[in-house]
């Protein structure tokens, strides 16, 4: 009945492509350059190209998302001399999601509690970053809310493991990484050593701030439709919301006694290779269900759903106070290596790898979360991504139409394998897994062609998974100056067979976006 549910529970986005065209560069300097301001105001709209028949009752138009967004970032230089530099950095954002306001049918399909959190920021989500950065000699200390970048390949996140994601409004490949990551309050210490290879040592300690991955709400563009998961749509919210909302409520949040993340990163340069090694001891951003409590939890919803179906009345069950979902600790070992291969046209090659030790998985009959979860196990997994980036001259076209701007192309191959796998393990589709397979792989590409001195830019990105899933994202950008940028594109999702049904197979959309940047 809820065949798509497993995708919503675990989907964390398929890829991480920098497919957005280059930003229009602009900034504001005040107080003799001591204060630097950057930011933007944007309008972002997604229009569904096809809405399934049974879902149309929850749509009065094809506009599924219409968001007004604002971001302001400020860098204040407190001290900058030969001995000490001290900077303050802060980021403030706000958004308002208008689609549920002007589409009453869409509003009706989003549960009330979820709608309140979906329309505008809640808690401290409006603060993207806020930290003090002090450098003295070879030492650097950064205190506050931060977004950390540990990986750069155009793939599912491998070495970039620190910050969780917010996937309610966009998926990786359609929006900037920085706009998807959730900042965490932490302490970072860096030391530039004098050892061979000049390794830079970085330590991260997150003393209590836990943020789970924000998955799309039911009834919203990227979330499940209530027509898919509710036995009585419009009268009782769906089983997808029942599970996702309980996951949010069971999140440990701030807890100085039990929650901590500890990370180590070493970066060096040896034999013309820019390399890193990482270690991260953390709580998982996604939850697993307690087998002893999941049955009663599901039964509570089933009883309410039956009552709603028989009476035709609106019946929304109350969430129980006991904990059903748990965010368990695991460890990540990994690293990166990047170099320029001169004898291959000077192309840039990059490797990212990881080994996840003790990651927690649920077991359910046939690996289906719409079945009964009967166990929780720990498994190790490993994976890697290899990418190649190069620039090419297209005969005749580069000079005649592209103002001698070269075509930029990046291709990535990703692979992951779960050790000691069995068919009842509920796999994570965000890395391209299919039920019954211990491994996953995908090929990802990103093509960028500047046109007319980069006033126009054409982007074509996407991925193909050998199990049959694919994603295509052509985009055209127009940036006439240092402030305005207009974009139009299409997000196309598909699958080759029913066993490889993509989570977003019915989310094909036209994207319209305009930004004013400074």
C-alpha positions as CSV (number, residue, x, y, z in Angstrom):
1,X,0.0,0.0,0.0
2,X,2.9,2.3,0.8
3,X,5.4,1.1,-1.8
4,X,7.1,4.5,-2.2
5,X,7.5,5.0,1.6
6,X,11.0,3.6,1.8
7,X,12.2,6.2,-0.6
8,X,10.9,9.1,1.5
9,X,12.3,7.8,4.7
10,X,15.9,7.4,3.4
11,X,16.2,9.6,0.3
12,X,18.8,12.2,0.9
13,X,19.3,13.4,-2.7
14,X,21.1,11.5,-5.5
15,X,23.9,13.8,-6.5
16,X,25.8,16.9,-5.8
17,X,26.4,18.7,-9.0
18,X,27.5,22.3,-9.3
19,X,25.1,22.8,-12.1
20,X,24.1,26.3,-11.3
21,X,25.7,28.8,-13.6
22,X,28.5,31.0,-12.2
23,X,27.3,33.7,-9.9
24,X,27.1,37.3,-11.0
25,X,29.9,38.8,-8.9
26,X,29.1,41.8,-6.6
27,X,29.7,42.9,-3.1
28,X,29.3,45.9,-0.8
29,X,32.3,47.3,1.2
30,X,31.7,49.7,4.1
31,X,33.9,51.3,6.8
32,X,37.0,51.5,4.6
33,X,36.6,47.8,3.7
34,X,36.3,46.5,7.2
35,X,32.8,45.3,6.6
36,X,31.9,43.3,3.5
37,X,28.3,42.5,2.6
38,X,27.1,39.9,0.1
39,X,23.8,38.4,-0.5
40,X,20.8,38.0,-2.8
41,X,17.0,38.2,-3.2
42,X,15.5,35.5,-5.3
43,X,12.3,34.2,-6.7
44,X,12.2,30.4,-7.3
45,X,9.3,28.5,-8.9
46,X,8.7,24.9,-9.9
47,X,5.9,24.0,-12.3
48,X,4.8,20.4,-12.6
49,X,4.6,19.2,-16.2
50,X,2.4,16.3,-15.4
51,X,0.4,15.6,-12.3
52,X,-1.0,12.0,-11.8
53,X,-4.8,11.8,-12.0
54,X,-5.3,10.7,-8.5
55,X,-3.2,13.6,-7.2
56,X,-5.0,16.3,-9.1
57,X,-7.5,16.9,-6.3
58,X,-4.7,18.5,-4.3
59,X,-3.7,20.9,-7.0
60,X,-5.5,24.0,-8.4
61,X,-2.6,24.8,-10.7
62,X,0.7,23.4,-11.9
63,X,2.7,25.7,-9.6
64,X,4.0,23.3,-7.0
65,X,6.5,25.6,-5.4
66,X,6.8,29.4,-5.4
67,X,9.4,30.7,-2.9
68,X,10.7,34.2,-2.2
69,X,14.1,34.0,-0.6
70,X,16.6,36.4,1.0
71,X,20.2,35.9,2.1
72,X,22.6,38.4,3.7
73,X,26.2,37.5,4.7
74,X,28.5,39.9,6.5
75,X,32.3,39.6,7.1
76,X,33.6,42.1,9.7
77,X,37.4,42.4,10.0
78,X,38.1,43.2,13.7
79,X,41.9,42.9,13.4
80,X,44.2,42.3,10.5
81,X,47.9,42.7,11.0
82,X,51.1,40.6,10.7
83,X,50.6,38.8,14.0
84,X,46.8,38.2,14.4
85,X,43.7,38.3,12.2
86,X,40.3,38.3,13.8
87,X,37.1,38.2,11.8
88,X,33.4,37.9,12.5
89,X,31.2,36.2,10.0
90,X,27.4,35.9,9.9
91,X,24.7,34.7,7.5
92,X,21.0,35.5,7.8
93,X,18.3,34.1,5.5
94,X,14.6,34.2,5.3
95,X,12.1,32.6,2.9
96,X,8.4,32.5,2.4
97,X,6.8,29.7,0.4
98,X,3.7,31.2,-1.3
99,X,2.3,28.2,-3.2
100,X,0.1,26.9,-0.3
101,X,-1.2,30.4,0.2
102,X,-2.6,30.9,-3.3
103,X,-3.5,27.3,-4.0
104,X,-6.1,26.1,-1.4
105,X,-6.1,22.6,-2.8
106,X,-2.3,22.3,-2.3
107,X,-2.6,23.7,1.2
108,X,-5.3,21.1,2.0
109,X,-2.8,18.3,1.1
110,X,-0.1,19.4,3.5
111,X,-0.6,18.5,7.2
112,X,-1.1,21.5,9.4
113,X,2.0,21.1,11.6
114,X,4.2,20.5,8.5
115,X,2.7,23.5,6.7
116,X,3.7,25.8,9.5
117,X,7.3,24.6,9.4
118,X,7.4,24.5,5.6
119,X,6.2,28.1,4.8
120,X,9.0,30.0,6.7
121,X,12.1,29.3,8.8
122,X,11.7,27.9,12.3
123,X,14.1,27.6,15.3
124,X,17.5,29.0,14.2
125,X,17.2,28.0,10.6
126,X,17.3,31.6,9.6
127,X,20.9,31.8,10.8
128,X,23.1,30.0,8.2
129,X,26.4,30.7,9.9
130,X,27.6,32.8,12.8
131,X,31.2,32.4,13.9
132,X,34.4,34.1,15.2
133,X,37.6,33.3,13.2
134,X,40.9,34.0,14.9
135,X,44.3,33.3,13.3
136,X,47.7,33.7,14.9
137,X,50.9,32.3,13.3
138,X,50.2,28.7,12.3
139,X,47.1,28.4,14.5
140,X,43.5,29.1,13.6
141,X,40.4,28.7,15.8
142,X,36.8,29.1,14.5
143,X,33.9,29.2,17.1
144,X,30.2,29.3,16.2
145,X,27.7,28.0,13.7
146,X,29.5,26.8,10.6
147,X,29.2,25.0,7.3
148,X,32.2,22.8,6.6
149,X,33.4,21.5,3.2
150,X,35.4,18.3,3.2
151,X,34.6,17.0,-0.3
152,X,34.1,18.4,-3.8
153,X,33.3,15.7,-6.3
154,X,30.2,15.9,-8.5
155,X,28.5,12.9,-6.8
156,X,26.6,11.6,-3.9
157,X,28.5,13.0,-0.8
158,X,31.4,10.8,0.0
159,X,34.0,12.7,2.1
160,X,31.8,15.7,2.7
161,X,30.1,14.3,5.8
162,X,29.9,17.0,8.4
163,X,26.7,19.0,7.8
164,X,23.3,17.4,7.3
165,X,21.0,18.5,4.4
166,X,17.7,20.3,4.1
167,X,15.9,18.7,1.1
168,X,12.4,20.2,1.5
169,X,12.7,22.8,-1.2
170,X,15.3,21.5,-3.7
171,X,17.5,18.5,-4.4
172,X,21.2,18.4,-5.0
173,X,21.9,19.2,-8.6
174,X,19.2,21.9,-8.7
175,X,20.5,24.2,-6.0
176,X,23.8,25.2,-4.4
177,X,25.4,23.0,-1.8
178,X,25.5,25.9,0.6
179,X,21.8,26.4,0.4
180,X,21.1,22.7,1.2
181,X,23.4,22.3,4.1
182,X,22.3,22.9,7.7
183,X,24.8,24.8,9.8
184,X,26.1,23.3,13.1
185,X,27.4,25.0,16.3
186,X,31.0,23.8,16.7
187,X,34.6,24.4,17.5
188,X,37.2,24.1,14.7
189,X,40.9,24.2,15.3
190,X,43.5,24.2,12.5
191,X,47.3,24.0,12.6
192,X,49.6,24.4,9.7
193,X,52.6,22.2,10.4
194,X,56.1,22.2,8.9
195,X,56.2,18.4,8.3
196,X,57.0,17.1,4.8
197,X,54.1,17.8,2.5
198,X,53.1,20.8,4.7
199,X,50.1,19.0,6.2
200,X,47.3,21.1,7.6
201,X,45.6,19.5,10.7
202,X,42.0,20.3,11.4
203,X,39.9,19.2,14.4
204,X,36.2,19.6,14.7
205,X,34.2,19.2,17.9
206,X,30.4,19.6,18.0
207,X,29.5,19.5,21.7
208,X,25.7,19.0,21.5
209,X,24.1,20.3,18.4
210,X,22.3,17.6,16.4
211,X,20.4,18.3,13.2
212,X,18.7,15.5,11.3
213,X,18.3,15.5,7.5
214,X,15.2,17.4,6.7
215,X,13.1,15.3,4.3
216,X,10.3,16.7,2.2
217,X,6.9,17.1,3.8
218,X,3.9,15.2,2.6
219,X,1.9,17.1,0.0
220,X,4.8,19.4,-1.0
221,X,6.5,19.3,-4.3
222,X,9.3,17.0,-3.4
223,X,7.3,15.0,-0.8
224,X,4.9,12.1,-1.2
225,X,1.3,12.9,-2.3
226,X,-1.4,12.1,0.3
227,X,-3.1,10.3,-2.6
228,X,-0.2,7.8,-2.4
229,X,0.0,7.2,1.4
230,X,-3.4,8.0,2.9
231,X,-6.2,5.5,2.8
232,X,-8.7,8.3,3.0
233,X,-7.0,11.4,1.3
234,X,-8.1,14.7,2.6
235,X,-9.6,13.1,5.8
236,X,-6.5,11.7,7.4
237,X,-2.8,12.5,6.7
238,X,-0.8,9.8,5.1
239,X,1.4,7.1,6.6
240,X,4.4,8.9,5.2
241,X,3.7,12.0,7.4
242,X,3.0,9.7,10.3
243,X,6.5,8.3,10.1
244,X,8.5,11.4,9.1
245,X,6.9,13.6,11.7
246,X,7.7,11.0,14.4
247,X,11.3,11.0,13.2
248,X,11.5,14.7,13.7
249,X,9.9,14.5,17.1
250,X,12.3,11.7,18.1
251,X,15.4,13.6,17.0
252,X,17.6,14.2,20.1
253,X,18.2,17.9,19.3
254,X,20.5,19.7,21.8
255,X,22.0,17.3,24.3
256,X,25.4,18.2,25.9
257,X,25.6,14.8,27.6
258,X,24.9,12.4,24.8
259,X,25.3,14.3,21.5
260,X,28.8,15.0,20.2
261,X,30.6,14.8,16.9
262,X,34.3,14.6,16.7
263,X,36.2,15.0,13.4
264,X,39.8,15.0,12.2
265,X,41.1,16.1,8.8
266,X,44.6,16.2,7.5
267,X,45.4,17.9,4.2
268,X,48.8,17.9,2.5
269,X,50.5,18.1,-0.9
270,X,52.8,15.3,-1.9
271,X,54.2,14.3,-5.4
272,X,51.9,16.9,-7.1
273,X,48.8,15.4,-5.3
274,X,46.6,17.5,-3.1
275,X,45.4,14.9,-0.6
276,X,43.3,14.7,2.6
277,X,42.5,12.1,5.2
278,X,39.3,12.3,7.3
279,X,37.9,10.7,10.4
280,X,34.4,11.5,11.8
281,X,32.7,10.0,14.8
282,X,29.0,11.1,14.6
283,X,25.4,10.4,15.0
284,X,23.6,9.4,11.8
285,X,21.5,12.1,10.2
286,X,18.8,9.6,9.3
287,X,17.0,7.3,11.8
288,X,16.3,3.6,12.2
289,X,13.1,2.2,13.7
290,X,13.0,0.4,17.1
291,X,11.7,-3.1,16.0
292,X,10.0,-3.6,19.4
293,X,7.9,-0.4,19.1
294,X,7.4,0.0,15.4
295,X,4.5,-2.5,15.2
296,X,2.4,-0.7,17.9
297,X,3.2,2.6,16.3
298,X,2.0,1.4,12.9
299,X,-1.1,-0.2,14.5
300,X,-2.0,3.2,16.1
301,X,-2.2,4.7,12.6
302,X,-4.0,1.8,11.1
303,X,-6.7,2.0,13.7
304,X,-7.2,5.7,13.0
305,X,-7.2,5.1,9.3
306,X,-9.8,2.4,9.6
307,X,-12.0,4.7,11.6
308,X,-11.7,7.5,9.1
309,X,-12.4,5.1,6.1
310,X,-15.5,3.7,7.8
311,X,-17.0,7.0,9.1
312,X,-15.8,9.3,6.3
313,X,-14.9,11.8,9.0
314,X,-11.5,13.5,9.5
315,X,-9.5,11.5,12.0
316,X,-5.8,12.4,12.6
317,X,-4.2,10.1,15.2
318,X,-2.2,11.6,18.1
319,X,1.5,10.9,18.1
320,X,2.5,8.6,21.0
321,X,5.0,9.9,23.6
322,X,7.3,6.9,23.4
323,X,10.4,6.9,21.2
324,X,10.2,4.9,17.9
325,X,13.1,6.2,15.9
326,X,16.7,6.3,17.0
327,X,19.7,8.1,15.5
328,X,22.7,5.8,16.1
329,X,26.4,6.5,16.2
330,X,28.8,5.3,13.5
331,X,32.3,6.3,12.3
332,X,33.5,7.4,8.9
333,X,37.1,7.0,7.5
334,X,37.9,8.6,4.2
335,X,39.9,10.9,2.1
336,X,40.5,12.7,-1.2
337,X,43.2,13.0,-3.7
338,X,43.4,15.5,-6.6
339,X,46.0,16.1,-9.3
340,X,46.5,17.5,-12.8
341,X,47.6,15.0,-15.4
342,X,49.6,16.9,-17.9
343,X,49.9,14.1,-20.5
344,X,46.0,13.8,-20.6
345,X,45.4,17.3,-21.9
346,X,46.1,18.8,-18.4
347,X,42.8,17.4,-17.1
348,X,42.0,17.4,-13.4
349,X,41.4,14.0,-11.7
350,X,39.9,13.6,-8.3
351,X,39.3,10.6,-6.0
352,X,37.1,10.6,-2.9
353,X,36.6,7.5,-0.8
354,X,35.0,6.5,2.4
355,X,34.6,3.5,4.8
356,X,31.6,3.7,7.1
357,X,32.0,1.5,10.2
358,X,29.0,0.4,12.2
359,X,26.2,2.2,10.3
360,X,22.8,1.0,11.4
361,X,20.2,-0.5,9.1
362,X,16.7,-1.9,9.6
363,X,15.6,-5.3,8.3
364,X,12.2,-5.9,6.9
365,X,10.7,-8.7,4.8
366,X,12.2,-8.2,1.3
367,X,13.9,-5.0,2.3
368,X,10.5,-3.1,2.1
369,X,9.8,-0.5,4.7
370,X,6.1,-0.9,3.9
371,X,6.5,-4.3,5.5
372,X,7.1,-5.0,9.2
373,X,10.5,-3.9,10.5
374,X,11.7,-6.9,12.6
375,X,15.4,-6.2,13.3
376,X,18.1,-3.5,13.5
377,X,21.7,-4.5,12.4
378,X,25.1,-2.8,12.0
379,X,26.9,-3.1,8.8
380,X,30.1,-1.6,7.3
381,X,30.2,-0.2,3.8
382,X,32.8,1.4,1.5
383,X,32.6,3.5,-1.6
384,X,34.5,5.9,-3.8
385,X,34.0,8.4,-6.6
386,X,36.4,9.1,-9.4
387,X,36.0,12.2,-11.5
388,X,37.7,13.8,-14.5
389,X,37.3,17.5,-15.4
390,X,38.6,19.1,-18.7
391,X,37.9,21.9,-21.1
392,X,37.4,21.4,-24.8
393,X,37.3,23.5,-28.0
394,X,34.3,22.7,-30.2
395,X,35.3,23.1,-33.8
396,X,34.0,26.3,-35.4
397,X,31.3,26.8,-32.6
398,X,33.8,27.8,-29.9
399,X,35.0,30.8,-31.9
400,X,31.9,31.7,-33.9
401,X,29.3,31.4,-31.2
402,X,30.9,31.0,-27.8
403,X,33.4,33.9,-27.8
404,X,36.3,31.5,-27.6
405,X,35.0,30.2,-24.2
406,X,35.8,26.5,-23.9
407,X,33.3,23.8,-23.1
408,X,33.8,22.6,-19.5
409,X,33.0,18.9,-18.8
410,X,33.1,16.8,-15.6
411,X,32.3,13.1,-15.5
412,X,32.2,11.1,-12.3
413,X,31.8,7.4,-11.6
414,X,30.5,6.4,-8.1
415,X,30.4,3.0,-6.4
416,X,29.4,1.8,-3.0
417,X,29.1,-1.7,-1.4
418,X,27.5,-2.8,1.8
419,X,29.4,-5.7,3.5
420,X,27.5,-8.7,4.9
421,X,24.4,-7.7,3.0
422,X,21.2,-9.7,2.9
423,X,18.0,-9.0,1.0
424,X,16.0,-8.0,4.1
425,X,18.3,-5.0,4.7
426,X,16.5,-1.7,4.0
427,X,18.9,0.1,1.7
428,X,19.5,3.8,1.2
429,X,18.3,4.8,-2.3
430,X,20.1,8.2,-2.0
431,X,23.3,6.4,-3.2
432,X,21.6,4.5,-6.0
433,X,20.8,1.3,-4.2
434,X,18.2,-1.1,-5.4
435,X,16.5,-3.7,-3.2
436,X,18.4,-7.0,-3.5
437,X,21.7,-5.4,-4.5
438,X,24.6,-5.0,-2.1
439,X,26.3,-2.5,-4.3
440,X,25.3,0.7,-6.2
441,X,26.9,2.7,-8.9
442,X,26.2,5.7,-11.1
443,X,27.7,7.8,-13.8
444,X,27.3,11.6,-13.3
445,X,28.1,14.4,-15.7
446,X,28.1,18.2,-15.7
447,X,28.6,20.2,-18.8
448,X,28.9,24.0,-18.8
449,X,29.2,26.1,-22.0
450,X,29.6,29.9,-21.6
451,X,28.1,31.9,-24.4
452,X,28.7,35.5,-25.5
453,X,31.4,36.4,-22.9
454,X,29.5,34.5,-20.2
455,X,26.4,36.7,-20.4
456,X,24.6,33.5,-21.4
457,X,25.5,30.0,-20.0
458,X,24.1,26.7,-21.0
459,X,24.3,23.8,-18.4
460,X,23.4,20.2,-18.9
461,X,23.8,17.9,-15.9
462,X,22.5,14.6,-14.8
463,X,23.2,11.0,-13.9
464,X,22.5,7.5,-15.1
465,X,22.3,4.6,-12.8
466,X,22.9,1.1,-14.4
467,X,19.8,-0.2,-12.6
468,X,17.8,2.1,-14.8
469,X,17.2,5.4,-12.9
470,X,18.2,8.7,-14.6
471,X,18.1,12.4,-14.0
472,X,18.4,15.1,-16.7
473,X,18.7,18.8,-16.0
474,X,19.3,21.3,-18.9
475,X,19.5,24.9,-17.8
476,X,20.0,28.3,-19.5
477,X,21.2,31.3,-17.5
478,X,21.3,34.9,-18.4
479,X,23.5,37.3,-16.3
480,X,23.8,40.7,-18.0
481,X,25.8,42.3,-15.3
482,X,27.1,42.0,-11.7
483,X,23.7,41.8,-10.1
484,X,20.9,40.1,-12.0
485,X,20.8,36.4,-13.0
486,X,17.8,34.8,-14.8
487,X,17.5,31.1,-15.1
488,X,15.2,28.6,-16.8
489,X,15.5,24.8,-16.8
490,X,13.8,21.5,-16.7
491,X,14.2,18.7,-14.2
492,X,13.5,15.3,-15.7
493,X,13.4,12.1,-13.7
494,X,12.9,8.6,-15.0
495,X,13.4,4.9,-14.7
496,X,13.8,2.0,-17.0
497,X,12.0,-0.8,-15.0
498,X,9.6,-1.0,-12.1
499,X,12.3,-2.4,-9.9
500,X,14.3,0.8,-10.4
501,X,11.4,3.2,-9.9
502,X,12.9,6.6,-9.1
503,X,11.6,8.4,-6.0
504,X,10.9,11.5,-8.1
505,X,9.6,9.8,-11.2
506,X,6.4,11.9,-11.3
507,X,8.1,15.2,-10.3
508,X,9.2,16.4,-13.8
509,X,9.2,20.2,-13.6
510,X,10.0,23.5,-15.3
511,X,12.3,25.6,-13.1
512,X,12.2,29.4,-13.2
513,X,14.5,31.4,-11.0
514,X,15.7,35.0,-10.8
515,X,18.2,36.4,-8.4
516,X,19.5,39.9,-7.6
517,X,22.9,39.6,-6.0
518,X,25.2,42.0,-4.3
